[in-house]
């Protein structure tokens, strides 16, 4: 730990050391910071998307369609699986986005019982603007704290941690 720079997690670790010096809090130091970073950046991202009239969850739907490539079409089931949402949760998001003219639902030509969800031109333009706005927020935060080499090392370490924990 850097002696001159302490964060809220350091204070928590020190408190645990006072009352339970037997605990190994190394994992708490890592995951506590990941959790706090996630919350702080989630709040910043929510503000960036709100400026464009969408929520973070709505952005996720639009971005998933955008990343799928042309013709920017997926089934509601594919969207639900990718976003780890229930069908009910997905339906509410799709309803709102469709009313806003950002996507359209239509019958699936390959499955008479199925639907497909497609980005509209308006949705495509909005999600492209939103991804730029979100990346600007993330880039500002990252460059404000770490240099390029540090950011690369952190990304590599977090990748290893994620891979190591996803199977658990």
TIRO-2110 file (N, C-alpha, C; in Angstrom, 1 decimal):
// TIRO-2110
0.8, -1.2, 0.0, N, 1, A
0.0, 0.0, 0.0, CA, 1, A
0.9, 1.2, 0.0, C, 1, A
0.5, 2.2, -0.8, N, 2, A
1.2, 3.5, -0.8, CA, 2, A
0.9, 4.2, 0.5, C, 2, A
2.0, 4.6, 1.2, N, 3, A
1.9, 5.3, 2.5, CA, 3, A
1.2, 6.6, 2.4, C, 3, A
1.3, 7.4, 1.3, N, 4, A
0.7, 8.7, 1.2, CA, 4, A
-0.7, 8.7, 0.6, C, 4, A
-1.1, 7.6, 0.0, N, 5, A
-2.4, 7.6, -0.7, CA, 5, A
-3.2, 6.4, -0.1, C, 5, A
-4.3, 6.8, 0.5, N, 6, A
-5.2, 5.7, 1.1, CA, 6, A
-6.6, 6.0, 0.6, C, 6, A
-7.4, 4.9, 0.5, N, 7, A
-8.7, 5.0, 0.0, CA, 7, A
-9.7, 4.5, 1.1, C, 7, A
-10.9, 4.4, 0.8, N, 8, A
-11.9, 3.9, 1.8, CA, 8, A
-11.7, 2.5, 2.1, C, 8, A
-11.2, 1.7, 1.2, N, 9, A
-11.0, 0.3, 1.4, CA, 9, A
-9.8, 0.1, 2.4, C, 9, A
-8.8, 1.0, 2.3, N, 10, A
-7.7, 0.9, 3.3, CA, 10, A
-8.3, 1.1, 4.7, C, 10, A
-9.2, 2.0, 4.9, N, 11, A
-9.8, 2.3, 6.2, CA, 11, A
-10.5, 1.1, 6.7, C, 11, A
-11.3, 0.4, 5.8, N, 12, A
-12.0, -0.8, 6.2, CA, 12, A
-11.0, -1.9, 6.6, C, 12, A
-9.9, -2.1, 5.8, N, 13, A
-8.9, -3.1, 6.1, CA, 13, A
-8.3, -2.8, 7.5, C, 13, A
-8.0, -1.6, 7.8, N, 14, A
-7.4, -1.2, 9.0, CA, 14, A
-8.3, -1.5, 10.2, C, 14, A
-9.6, -1.3, 10.0, N, 15, A
-10.6, -1.6, 11.1, CA, 15, A
-10.6, -3.1, 11.3, C, 15, A
-10.6, -3.9, 10.3, N, 16, A
-10.6, -5.3, 10.5, CA, 16, A
-9.3, -5.8, 11.2, C, 16, A
-8.2, -5.2, 10.8, N, 17, A
-7.0, -5.5, 11.4, CA, 17, A
-7.0, -5.2, 12.9, C, 17, A
-7.7, -4.2, 13.3, N, 18, A
-7.8, -3.8, 14.7, CA, 18, A
-8.6, -4.8, 15.5, C, 18, A
-9.7, -5.3, 14.9, N, 19, A
-10.7, -6.1, 15.7, CA, 19, A
-10.5, -7.6, 15.4, C, 19, A
-9.9, -7.9, 14.2, N, 20, A
-9.6, -9.3, 13.8, CA, 20, A
-8.3, -9.5, 13.1, C, 20, A
-7.2, -9.3, 13.9, N, 21, A
-5.9, -9.3, 13.3, CA, 21, A
-5.5, -10.7, 12.7, C, 21, A
-6.3, -11.7, 13.0, N, 22, A
-6.1, -13.0, 12.4, CA, 22, A
-6.6, -13.2, 11.0, C, 22, A
-7.4, -12.2, 10.5, N, 23, A
-7.9, -12.4, 9.1, CA, 23, A
-6.9, -12.0, 8.0, C, 23, A
-6.9, -12.7, 7.0, N, 24, A
-6.1, -12.3, 5.8, CA, 24, A
-7.1, -11.6, 4.9, C, 24, A
-7.0, -10.3, 4.8, N, 25, A
-7.9, -9.4, 4.1, CA, 25, A
-7.5, -9.1, 2.6, C, 25, A
-6.5, -9.8, 2.1, N, 26, A
-6.0, -9.5, 0.8, CA, 26, A
-7.1, -9.5, -0.3, C, 26, A
-7.9, -10.5, -0.2, N, 27, A
-9.0, -10.6, -1.2, CA, 27, A
-10.0, -9.5, -1.0, C, 27, A
-10.3, -9.1, 0.2, N, 28, A
-11.2, -8.0, 0.5, CA, 28, A
-10.6, -6.7, -0.1, C, 28, A
-9.3, -6.5, -0.1, N, 29, A
-8.7, -5.3, -0.7, CA, 29, A
-9.0, -5.3, -2.2, C, 29, A
-8.9, -6.4, -2.9, N, 30, A
-9.1, -6.4, -4.3, CA, 30, A
-10.6, -6.3, -4.7, C, 30, A
-11.4, -7.2, -4.1, N, 31, A
-12.8, -7.2, -4.5, CA, 31, A
-13.6, -6.0, -3.9, C, 31, A
-13.1, -5.4, -2.8, N, 32, A
-13.8, -4.2, -2.3, CA, 32, A
-13.5, -3.1, -3.3, C, 32, A
-12.3, -3.0, -3.8, N, 33, A
-12.0, -1.9, -4.8, CA, 33, A
-12.8, -2.1, -6.1, C, 33, A
-12.8, -3.4, -6.5, N, 34, A
-13.6, -3.7, -7.8, CA, 34, A
-15.0, -3.3, -7.6, C, 34, A
-15.6, -3.6, -6.5, N, 35, A
-17.0, -3.3, -6.2, CA, 35, A
-17.2, -1.8, -6.2, C, 35, A
-16.4, -1.1, -5.5, N, 36, A
-16.5, 0.4, -5.4, CA, 36, A
-16.3, 1.1, -6.8, C, 36, A
-15.3, 0.6, -7.5, N, 37, A
-15.1, 1.1, -8.9, CA, 37, A
-16.3, 0.8, -9.8, C, 37, A
-16.9, -0.3, -9.7, N, 38, A
-18.0, -0.7, -10.5, CA, 38, A
-19.2, 0.2, -10.2, C, 38, A
-19.4, 0.5, -8.9, N, 39, A
-20.5, 1.4, -8.5, CA, 39, A
-20.3, 2.8, -9.0, C, 39, A
-19.1, 3.3, -8.7, N, 40, A
-18.8, 4.7, -9.1, CA, 40, A
-18.9, 4.9, -10.6, C, 40, A
-18.3, 3.9, -11.4, N, 41, A
-18.4, 4.1, -12.8, CA, 41, A
-19.8, 3.8, -13.4, C, 41, A
-20.5, 2.9, -12.7, N, 42, A
-21.9, 2.7, -13.1, CA, 42, A
-22.7, 4.0, -13.0, C, 42, A
-22.5, 4.7, -11.9, N, 43, A
-23.2, 6.0, -11.7, CA, 43, A
-22.8, 7.0, -12.8, C, 43, A
-21.5, 7.0, -13.1, N, 44, A
-21.1, 8.0, -14.2, CA, 44, A
-21.7, 7.6, -15.5, C, 44, A
-21.7, 6.3, -15.8, N, 45, A
-22.2, 5.8, -17.1, CA, 45, A
-23.7, 6.1, -17.2, C, 45, A
-24.4, 5.9, -16.1, N, 46, A
-25.9, 6.2, -16.1, CA, 46, A
-26.1, 7.6, -16.4, C, 46, A
-25.3, 8.6, -15.9, N, 47, A
-25.5, 10.0, -16.2, CA, 47, A
-25.2, 10.3, -17.6, C, 47, A
-24.2, 9.7, -18.2, N, 48, A
-23.8, 9.9, -19.6, CA, 48, A
-25.0, 9.4, -20.5, C, 48, A
-25.6, 8.3, -20.2, N, 49, A
-26.7, 7.8, -21.0, CA, 49, A
-28.0, 8.6, -20.8, C, 49, A
-28.2, 9.0, -19.5, N, 50, A
-29.4, 9.8, -19.2, CA, 50, A
-29.4, 11.1, -20.0, C, 50, A
-28.2, 11.7, -20.3, N, 51, A
-28.1, 12.9, -21.1, CA, 51, A
-28.6, 12.6, -22.5, C, 51, A
-28.7, 11.3, -22.9, N, 52, A
-29.2, 11.0, -24.3, CA, 52, A
-30.6, 10.4, -24.2, C, 52, A
-31.2, 10.4, -23.0, N, 53, A
-32.5, 9.9, -22.9, CA, 53, A
-32.8, 8.5, -22.7, C, 53, A
-31.7, 7.7, -22.3, N, 54, A
-31.8, 6.3, -22.1, CA, 54, A
-31.2, 5.9, -20.8, C, 54, A
-31.6, 4.8, -20.2, N, 55, A
-30.9, 4.2, -19.0, CA, 55, A
-29.8, 3.3, -19.4, C, 55, A
-29.0, 2.9, -18.4, N, 56, A
-27.9, 2.0, -18.7, CA, 56, A
-28.4, 0.6, -19.2, C, 56, A
-29.6, 0.2, -18.6, N, 57, A
-30.2, -1.1, -19.1, CA, 57, A
-30.6, -1.0, -20.5, C, 57, A
-31.2, 0.1, -20.9, N, 58, A
-31.7, 0.3, -22.3, CA, 58, A
-30.5, 0.4, -23.2, C, 58, A
-29.4, 1.1, -22.8, N, 59, A
-28.2, 1.1, -23.5, CA, 59, A
-27.7, -0.3, -23.8, C, 59, A
-27.7, -1.2, -22.8, N, 60, A
-27.2, -2.6, -22.9, CA, 60, A
-28.0, -3.3, -24.0, C, 60, A
-29.3, -3.1, -24.1, N, 61, A
-30.1, -3.7, -25.2, CA, 61, A
-29.6, -3.2, -26.6, C, 61, A
-29.6, -1.9, -26.7, N, 62, A
-29.2, -1.3, -28.0, CA, 62, A
-27.8, -1.7, -28.4, C, 62, A
-26.9, -1.7, -27.4, N, 63, A
-25.5, -2.0, -27.7, CA, 63, A
-25.3, -3.5, -28.1, C, 63, A
-26.1, -4.4, -27.5, N, 64, A
-26.1, -5.8, -27.8, CA, 64, A
-26.5, -6.0, -29.3, C, 64, A
-27.6, -5.3, -29.7, N, 65, A
-28.0, -5.3, -31.1, CA, 65, A
-27.0, -4.8, -32.0, C, 65, A
-26.4, -3.7, -31.6, N, 66, A
-25.4, -3.0, -32.5, CA, 66, A
-24.1, -3.9, -32.6, C, 66, A
-23.7, -4.5, -31.6, N, 67, A
-22.5, -5.4, -31.6, CA, 67, A
-22.8, -6.7, -32.4, C, 67, A
-24.0, -7.0, -32.6, N, 68, A
-24.3, -8.2, -33.4, CA, 68, A
-24.0, -8.1, -34.9, C, 68, A
-23.8, -6.8, -35.3, N, 69, A
-23.5, -6.6, -36.7, CA, 69, A
-24.8, -6.5, -37.5, C, 69, A
-24.6, -6.0, -38.8, N, 70, A
-25.8, -5.9, -39.6, CA, 70, A
-26.4, -7.3, -39.8, C, 70, A
-27.7, -7.4, -39.8, N, 71, A
-28.8, -6.3, -39.8, CA, 71, A
-29.2, -5.8, -38.5, C, 71, A
-28.4, -6.0, -37.4, N, 72, A
-28.6, -5.6, -36.1, CA, 72, A
-29.9, -6.2, -35.5, C, 72, A
-30.0, -7.5, -35.7, N, 73, A
-31.3, -8.2, -35.4, CA, 73, A
-30.9, -9.4, -34.5, C, 73, A
-31.7, -9.6, -33.4, N, 74, A
-31.6, -10.8, -32.5, CA, 74, A
-33.0, -11.1, -32.1, C, 74, A
-33.1, -12.3, -31.6, N, 75, A
-34.4, -12.7, -31.0, CA, 75, A
-34.4, -12.2, -29.6, C, 75, A
-35.6, -12.0, -29.0, N, 76, A
-35.7, -11.6, -27.6, CA, 76, A
-35.0, -12.7, -26.7, C, 76, A
-35.0, -13.9, -27.1, N, 77, A
-34.3, -14.9, -26.3, CA, 77, A
-32.8, -14.7, -26.3, C, 77, A
-32.3, -14.4, -27.5, N, 78, A
-30.8, -14.2, -27.6, CA, 78, A
-30.5, -12.9, -26.8, C, 78, A
-31.3, -11.9, -26.8, N, 79, A
-31.0, -10.7, -26.0, CA, 79, A
-31.1, -11.0, -24.5, C, 79, A
-32.1, -11.8, -24.1, N, 80, A
-32.2, -12.1, -22.7, CA, 80, A
-31.0, -12.9, -22.2, C, 80, A
-30.6, -13.9, -23.0, N, 81, A
-29.4, -14.7, -22.6, CA, 81, A
-28.1, -13.9, -22.5, C, 81, A
-27.9, -13.0, -23.5, N, 82, A
-26.7, -12.2, -23.5, CA, 82, A
-26.7, -11.2, -22.3, C, 82, A
-27.8, -10.6, -22.0, N, 83, A
-27.9, -9.6, -20.9, CA, 83, A
-28.3, -10.2, -19.6, C, 83, A
-28.5, -11.6, -19.5, N, 84, A
-28.8, -12.3, -18.3, CA, 84, A
-30.1, -11.6, -17.6, C, 84, A
-31.1, -11.4, -18.4, N, 85, A
-32.4, -10.9, -17.9, CA, 85, A
-33.5, -11.9, -18.1, C, 85, A
-34.5, -11.8, -17.2, N, 86, A
-35.6, -12.7, -17.4, CA, 86, A
-36.4, -12.2, -18.7, C, 86, A
-37.3, -13.0, -19.2, N, 87, A
-38.1, -12.5, -20.3, CA, 87, A
-39.0, -11.4, -20.0, C, 87, A
-39.5, -11.4, -18.7, N, 88, A
-40.3, -10.2, -18.3, CA, 88, A
-39.5, -8.9, -18.2, C, 88, A
-38.3, -9.0, -17.7, N, 89, A
-37.5, -7.8, -17.7, CA, 89, A
-37.1, -7.3, -19.1, C, 89, A
-36.9, -8.3, -20.0, N, 90, A
-36.5, -7.9, -21.3, CA, 90, A
-37.7, -7.3, -22.0, C, 90, A
-38.9, -7.8, -21.8, N, 91, A
-40.1, -7.3, -22.5, CA, 91, A
-40.3, -5.8, -22.1, C, 91, A
-40.1, -5.5, -20.8, N, 92, A
-40.3, -4.1, -20.4, CA, 92, A
-39.3, -3.1, -21.1, C, 92, A
-38.1, -3.6, -21.2, N, 93, A
-37.1, -2.7, -21.9, CA, 93, A
-37.4, -2.6, -23.4, C, 93, A
-37.8, -3.7, -24.0, N, 94, A
-38.1, -3.7, -25.4, CA, 94, A
-39.4, -2.8, -25.7, C, 94, A
-40.4, -2.9, -24.8, N, 95, A
-41.6, -2.1, -25.0, CA, 95, A
-41.2, -0.6, -25.0, C, 95, A
-40.4, -0.2, -24.0, N, 96, A
-40.0, 1.2, -23.9, CA, 96, A
-39.1, 1.7, -25.1, C, 96, A
-38.2, 0.8, -25.5, N, 97, A
-37.3, 1.2, -26.7, CA, 97, A
-38.1, 1.2, -28.0, C, 97, A
-39.1, 0.3, -28.1, N, 98, A
-39.9, 0.3, -29.3, CA, 98, A
-40.8, 1.6, -29.4, C, 98, A
-41.4, 2.0, -28.2, N, 99, A
-42.2, 3.2, -28.2, CA, 99, A
-41.4, 4.4, -28.6, C, 99, A
-40.1, 4.4, -28.2, N, 100, A
-39.2, 5.5, -28.5, CA, 100, A
-38.7, 5.5, -29.9, C, 100, A
-39.1, 4.4, -30.7, N, 101, A
-38.6, 4.3, -32.1, CA, 101, A
-37.2, 3.9, -32.3, C, 101, A
-36.6, 3.3, -31.2, N, 102, A
-35.2, 2.9, -31.3, CA, 102, A
-35.0, 1.5, -31.8, C, 102, A
-36.1, 0.7, -31.7, N, 103, A
-36.0, -0.7, -32.3, CA, 103, A
-37.4, -1.0, -32.7, C, 103, A
-37.5, -2.1, -33.4, N, 104, A
-38.8, -2.7, -33.8, CA, 104, A
-38.8, -4.2, -33.7, C, 104, A
-39.9, -4.7, -33.3, N, 105, A
-40.1, -6.1, -33.2, CA, 105, A
-41.0, -6.5, -34.4, C, 105, A
-40.6, -7.7, -35.0, N, 106, A
-41.3, -8.2, -36.1, CA, 106, A
-41.3, -9.7, -36.1, C, 106, A
-42.2, -10.4, -36.8, N, 107, A
-42.2, -11.8, -36.8, CA, 107, A
-40.9, -12.4, -37.4, C, 107, A
-40.5, -13.5, -36.8, N, 108, A
-39.3, -14.1, -37.3, CA, 108, A
-39.6, -15.0, -38.5, C, 108, A
-39.1, -14.7, -39.7, N, 109, A
-39.4, -15.4, -40.9, CA, 109, A
-39.0, -16.9, -40.9, C, 109, A
-38.2, -17.3, -39.9, N, 110, A
-37.7, -18.7, -39.8, CA, 110, A
-38.5, -19.4, -38.7, C, 110, A
-39.3, -18.7, -37.9, N, 111, A
-40.0, -19.4, -36.8, CA, 111, A
-41.3, -18.7, -36.7, C, 111, A
-42.4, -19.3, -37.0, N, 112, A
-43.7, -18.6, -37.0, CA, 112, A
-44.1, -18.2, -35.6, C, 112, A
-43.6, -18.8, -34.6, N, 113, A
-43.9, -18.4, -33.2, CA, 113, A
-43.0, -17.4, -32.6, C, 113, A
-41.9, -17.1, -33.4, N, 114, A
-40.8, -16.3, -32.8, CA, 114, A
-40.9, -14.8, -33.3, C, 114, A
-40.2, -14.0, -32.6, N, 115, A
-40.0, -12.6, -33.0, CA, 115, A
-38.5, -12.3, -33.2, C, 115, A
-38.3, -11.2, -33.9, N, 116, A
-37.0, -10.7, -34.0, CA, 116, A
-37.0, -9.2, -33.6, C, 116, A
-35.9, -8.8, -33.1, N, 117, A
-35.8, -7.4, -32.6, CA, 117, A
-34.7, -6.8, -33.4, C, 117, A
-35.0, -5.6, -34.0, N, 118, A
-34.0, -4.9, -34.9, CA, 118, A
-33.9, -3.5, -34.6, C, 118, A
-32.6, -3.0, -34.6, N, 119, A
-32.4, -1.6, -34.4, CA, 119, A
-33.0, -0.8, -35.5, C, 119, A
-33.6, 0.3, -35.2, N, 120, A
-34.0, 1.3, -36.3, CA, 120, A
-32.8, 2.2, -36.6, C, 120, A
-32.9, 3.0, -37.6, N, 121, A
-31.9, 4.0, -37.9, CA, 121, A
-31.7, 4.9, -36.7, C, 121, A
-32.8, 5.3, -36.1, N, 122, A
-32.7, 6.2, -35.0, CA, 122, A
-32.0, 5.5, -33.8, C, 122, A
-32.3, 4.2, -33.6, N, 123, A
-31.6, 3.5, -32.6, CA, 123, A
-30.1, 3.3, -32.8, C, 123, A
-29.8, 3.1, -34.1, N, 124, A
-28.4, 2.9, -34.5, CA, 124, A
-27.6, 4.2, -34.2, C, 124, A
-28.2, 5.3, -34.6, N, 125, A
-27.5, 6.6, -34.4, CA, 125, A
-27.4, 6.9, -32.9, C, 125, A
-28.4, 6.6, -32.1, N, 126, A
-28.4, 6.9, -30.7, CA, 126, A
-27.3, 6.0, -30.0, C, 126, A
-27.3, 4.7, -30.3, N, 127, A
-26.4, 3.8, -29.6, CA, 127, A
-24.9, 4.2, -30.0, C, 127, A
-24.7, 4.6, -31.2, N, 128, A
-23.4, 5.0, -31.6, CA, 128, A
-22.9, 6.2, -30.8, C, 128, A
-23.8, 7.2, -30.6, N, 129, A
-23.5, 8.3, -29.8, CA, 129, A
-23.3, 7.9, -28.4, C, 129, A
-24.2, 7.0, -27.9, N, 130, A
-24.1, 6.6, -26.5, CA, 130, A
-22.8, 5.9, -26.2, C, 130, A
-22.4, 5.0, -27.1, N, 131, A
-21.1, 4.2, -26.8, CA, 131, A
-19.9, 5.2, -26.8, C, 131, A
-20.0, 6.2, -27.6, N, 132, A
-18.9, 7.2, -27.6, CA, 132, A
-18.9, 8.0, -26.3, C, 132, A
-20.1, 8.4, -25.8, N, 133, A
-20.2, 9.1, -24.6, CA, 133, A
-19.7, 8.3, -23.4, C, 133, A
-20.1, 7.0, -23.4, N, 134, A
-19.7, 6.1, -22.3, CA, 134, A
-18.2, 5.9, -22.3, C, 134, A
-17.7, 5.7, -23.5, N, 135, A
-16.2, 5.4, -23.6, CA, 135, A
-15.4, 6.7, -23.1, C, 135, A
-16.0, 7.8, -23.4, N, 136, A
-15.3, 9.1, -23.0, CA, 136, A
-15.2, 9.2, -21.5, C, 136, A
-16.3, 8.8, -20.8, N, 137, A
-16.4, 8.8, -19.4, CA, 137, A
-15.4, 7.8, -18.8, C, 137, A
-15.3, 6.6, -19.4, N, 138, A
-14.4, 5.6, -18.9, CA, 138, A
-12.9, 6.0, -19.2, C, 138, A
-12.7, 6.5, -20.3, N, 139, A
-11.3, 6.9, -20.7, CA, 139, A
-10.8, 8.0, -19.8, C, 139, A
-11.7, 9.0, -19.5, N, 140, A
-11.3, 10.1, -18.6, CA, 140, A
-10.9, 9.6, -17.3, C, 140, A
-11.7, 8.7, -16.8, N, 141, A
-11.5, 8.1, -15.4, CA, 141, A
-10.2, 7.3, -15.4, C, 141, A
-10.0, 6.5, -16.4, N, 142, A
-8.8, 5.7, -16.5, CA, 142, A
-7.5, 6.5, -16.7, C, 142, A
-7.5, 7.5, -17.6, N, 143, A
-6.4, 8.3, -17.9, CA, 143, A
-6.1, 9.3, -16.7, C, 143, A
-7.1, 9.6, -15.9, N, 144, A
-6.9, 10.4, -14.8, CA, 144, A
-6.2, 9.7, -13.6, C, 144, A
-6.1, 8.4, -13.7, N, 145, A
-5.6, 7.7, -12.6, CA, 145, A
-4.3, 6.8, -12.9, C, 145, A
-4.3, 6.4, -14.2, N, 146, A
-3.2, 5.4, -14.6, CA, 146, A
-2.6, 5.8, -15.9, C, 146, A
-1.3, 5.5, -16.1, N, 147, A
-0.7, 5.7, -17.4, CA, 147, A
-1.1, 4.5, -18.3, C, 147, A
-0.7, 4.6, -19.5, N, 148, A
-1.1, 3.5, -20.5, CA, 148, A
-0.5, 2.1, -20.1, C, 148, A
0.7, 2.1, -19.6, N, 149, A
1.3, 0.8, -19.2, CA, 149, A
0.5, 0.2, -18.0, C, 149, A
0.3, 1.1, -17.0, N, 150, A
-0.5, 0.6, -15.8, CA, 150, A
-1.8, 0.1, -16.2, C, 150, A
-2.5, 0.8, -17.1, N, 151, A
-3.9, 0.4, -17.5, CA, 151, A
-3.8, -0.9, -18.2, C, 151, A
-2.8, -1.1, -19.0, N, 152, A
-2.7, -2.4, -19.7, CA, 152, A
-2.4, -3.6, -18.7, C, 152, A
-1.5, -3.3, -17.8, N, 153, A
-1.2, -4.3, -16.7, CA, 153, A
-2.5, -4.7, -15.9, C, 153, A
-3.2, -3.6, -15.5, N, 154, A
-4.5, -3.8, -14.8, CA, 154, A
-5.5, -4.6, -15.6, C, 154, A
-5.6, -4.3, -16.9, N, 155, A
-6.6, -5.0, -17.7, CA, 155, A
-6.2, -6.5, -17.8, C, 155, A
-4.9, -6.8, -17.9, N, 156, A
-4.4, -8.2, -18.0, CA, 156, A
-4.7, -8.9, -16.7, C, 156, A
-4.4, -8.3, -15.6, N, 157, A
-4.6, -8.9, -14.3, CA, 157, A
-6.1, -9.1, -14.0, C, 157, A
-6.9, -8.2, -14.4, N, 158, A
-8.4, -8.4, -14.2, CA, 158, A
-8.9, -9.5, -15.1, C, 158, A
-8.4, -9.6, -16.3, N, 159, A
-8.8, -10.7, -17.2, CA, 159, A
-8.5, -12.0, -16.5, C, 159, A
-7.3, -12.2, -16.0, N, 160, A
-6.9, -13.4, -15.3, CA, 160, A
-7.8, -13.7, -14.1, C, 160, A
-8.1, -12.7, -13.4, N, 161, A
-9.0, -12.8, -12.2, CA, 161, A
-10.4, -13.3, -12.7, C, 161, A
-10.9, -12.6, -13.7, N, 162, A
-12.2, -12.9, -14.2, CA, 162, A
-12.3, -14.4, -14.7, C, 162, A
-11.3, -14.7, -15.5, N, 163, A
-11.2, -16.1, -16.0, CA, 163, A
-11.1, -17.1, -14.9, C, 163, A
-10.4, -16.8, -13.9, N, 164, A
-10.2, -17.7, -12.7, CA, 164, A
-11.4, -17.8, -11.9, C, 164, A
-12.3, -16.8, -11.9, N, 165, A
-13.4, -16.9, -11.0, CA, 165, A
-14.7, -17.3, -11.7, C, 165, A
-14.8, -17.2, -13.1, N, 166, A
-16.0, -17.5, -13.8, CA, 166, A
-16.3, -19.0, -13.7, C, 166, A
-15.4, -19.8, -13.6, N, 167, A
-15.7, -21.3, -13.5, CA, 167, A
-16.0, -21.7, -12.1, C, 167, A
-15.8, -20.8, -11.1, N, 168, A
-16.1, -21.2, -9.7, CA, 168, A
-17.5, -21.2, -9.4, C, 168, A
END
